[in-house]
Amino acid sequence: MVGTIAVIAALLALLAWFFWPTADVSPAARRTEVDDQAELEQAEREVQEAPDEETVRDWGPGVQKPPI
């Protein structure tokens, strides 16, 4: 009986630890977010500064490369 209660308590503690919310983001994740933001800002500048729609290069996931 006591062993069963101890196992249940240990499982509940493990689940609580696993699902406990954290606000701490790893430094690697922060660097990726900053890099992504810089890349997005560069792409936005390219689109805004383009003289017409034909000169804007389309890039990103799922975009086919133009024929060489």
LINCOR-V415485 format. One record per pair of residues at least 24 apart in sequence whose C-alpha atoms are under 10 Angstrom apart, sorted by sequence separation. I is the first residue (numbers start at 1). J is the second residue. D is the distance in whole Angstrom. If there is no record, write none. Layout:
i=I j=J d=D
i=I j=J d=D
This chain:
none
